[in-house]
Amino acid sequence: MNDLPVYVLERLFAVIESRRGANPETSHTARLFAKGTRKIAQKTGEEAVEVVIEAVRGKRERLVAESADLMYHLLVLWADAHIKPDEVWAELSRREGMSGIAEKESRENND
């Protein structure tokens, strides 16, 4: 597998983290951090809905663009929650080779 996408996400995450405490008037990311977790979560949810809408509409280019927006907002949400991308990669790796049904059942049994 080409690891390039992971590096892109990790570079973007580093930029996002560098915006914590930056001037909200000059940085959209800093503005999101200043507005807090609820606003970041709201924006992430809005982007997720836009991804779904474009997928249903069959608008490939719009789906790509909205997916990029969703990834950005998700990374901001992770940074806000002090979650490093490596933690998510490790969880995905843990699930590799496990059936989706078994994975879901293991989460339900631990809740």
Protein Blocks (a to p, Z undefined) as FASTA:
>chain_A
ZZklmmmmmmmmmmmmmmgopafklomklmmmmnommlmmmmmmmmmmmmmmmmmnopak
lmmmmmmmmmmmmmmmmmmnopafklmmmmmmmmgopafklmmmmmmmmZZ
